[in-house]
Amino acid sequence: MWSENMKNKTIPSSNYIRHSVKTMSWQPVMRNGWIIKFSVNQDGSSILLIFTSNHTGHTIIRHFTEEDEAVDFINYVIQLDPAEYI
């Protein structure tokens, strides 16, 4: 019989599990008022960047297939004012 705690649990989908074991992620870093989370697929085919303004909570999520494009976007975002909405 399921306990009350188990009734509220969500079981991850097989698709989620398949992608999560193929993804490497690092601790978020803070640069110029932006919190940046960086993840890559283990085969290096995709890069996921998540930026969150430390001031407003505004979040930007971008997916890249080229590392140079991801680096250019990181440099672009950290130059923006994190206290203003984009």
Secondary structure, 3 states (H helix, E strand, C coil): CCCHHHHCCCCCCHHHHHHHCCEEECCCEEECCEEEEEEEECCCCCEEEEEEECCCCCEEEEEECCHHHHHHHHHHHHCCCCCCCC
